[in-house]
């Protein structure tokens, strides 16, 4: 589940291995481009950490972040 803290929506995703994690990141990258809203993220082996915040709104959580978070969740569903 996404949690809101420090003016960011945050979530950690775990996968079976690096290849699955990287494939997920690729799918997220396409969503981000479509929505023109790009995450802060990191990847170590099978773990992807994503933080969403809207820089243009003063680094706060906005509807843009919630929309991208929802789209990311649908990738897993």
C-alpha positions as CSV (number, residue, x, y, z in Angstrom):
1,X,0.0,0.0,0.0
2,X,1.0,3.6,-0.6
3,X,1.8,5.7,2.4
4,X,1.9,9.4,2.5
5,X,4.8,10.9,4.5
6,X,7.1,13.9,4.1
7,X,4.9,15.3,1.3
8,X,5.4,12.2,-0.8
9,X,3.5,9.0,-1.7
10,X,5.8,6.1,-1.0
11,X,5.7,2.4,-1.7
12,X,8.1,-0.5,-1.8
13,X,7.6,-3.3,-4.3
14,X,9.3,-6.8,-4.1
15,X,9.7,-9.2,-7.0
16,X,11.1,-12.6,-7.5
17,X,14.3,-11.4,-9.0
18,X,16.1,-8.5,-10.7
19,X,14.6,-9.2,-14.1
20,X,11.0,-9.0,-12.8
21,X,11.8,-5.8,-10.9
22,X,13.4,-4.2,-14.0
23,X,10.4,-5.2,-16.2
24,X,8.1,-3.5,-13.7
25,X,10.2,-0.4,-13.8
26,X,10.0,-0.4,-17.6
27,X,6.2,-0.6,-17.5
28,X,6.1,2.3,-14.9
29,X,8.4,4.3,-17.2
30,X,5.8,4.1,-20.0
31,X,3.0,5.2,-17.6
32,X,5.1,8.1,-16.4
33,X,5.8,9.3,-19.9
34,X,2.1,9.0,-20.9
35,X,1.1,11.1,-17.8
36,X,4.2,13.4,-18.0
37,X,4.8,12.8,-14.3
38,X,8.0,11.0,-13.3
39,X,8.8,9.2,-10.1
40,X,11.8,9.3,-7.8
41,X,12.8,5.7,-7.5
42,X,15.5,3.3,-6.7
43,X,16.1,-0.4,-7.4
44,X,18.3,-2.9,-5.6
45,X,18.1,-6.5,-6.9
46,X,14.4,-7.5,-6.5
47,X,13.2,-4.3,-4.7
48,X,11.8,-1.1,-6.3
49,X,11.1,1.9,-4.1
50,X,9.0,4.7,-5.5
51,X,8.3,8.1,-4.2
52,X,5.8,10.4,-5.9
53,X,5.6,14.2,-5.3
54,X,4.7,17.1,-7.6
55,X,7.6,19.4,-7.9
56,X,5.6,22.1,-9.7
57,X,3.3,22.3,-6.7
58,X,6.0,22.9,-4.2
59,X,6.9,19.2,-3.6
60,X,3.6,18.2,-2.3
61,X,1.3,15.3,-3.0
62,X,-1.3,16.2,-5.6
63,X,-3.9,14.5,-7.8
64,X,-1.2,13.8,-10.4
65,X,0.7,11.7,-7.8
66,X,-2.5,9.8,-6.8
67,X,-3.4,9.2,-10.5
68,X,0.1,7.7,-11.2
69,X,0.0,5.6,-8.0
70,X,-3.3,4.2,-9.1
71,X,-2.0,3.4,-12.6
72,X,1.1,1.7,-11.1
73,X,-1.1,-0.4,-8.8
74,X,-3.1,-1.6,-11.9
75,X,0.1,-3.0,-13.4
76,X,0.2,-5.5,-10.5
77,X,-3.5,-6.3,-10.5
